[in-house]
Amino acid sequence: MLLYYNFFILIFALFYSLTFVFIVLMSRKGRFARYIAMVSKVYKGFDTKSSAGIMKGAVWAFVDGIITAVILLSIYLLIK
């Protein structure tokens, strides 16, 4: 059963990171400006103007996705 939980955490974090990259790419067209301004204060090294900055943001989003998935899974296990 632990394997399924780890798989859920990995898939959730990957989806979180890919969604973040999609939002960053959409921000280049003028959308999500307030979200990007908020995230750039939290994620160290994140910048929408360079590929390295976007990759740093994607790594931070992956870590954030892992933390979020663990919290959600813990709540699920408490309720279950």
Buried (B, 14 or more C-beta within 10 A) or exposed (E): EEEEBEEBBBEBBBEBBBEBBEBBEEBEEEEBEEBBEEBBEEBEEBBBEEEEBBEBBBBBBBBBBBEBBBEEBEEEEEEE
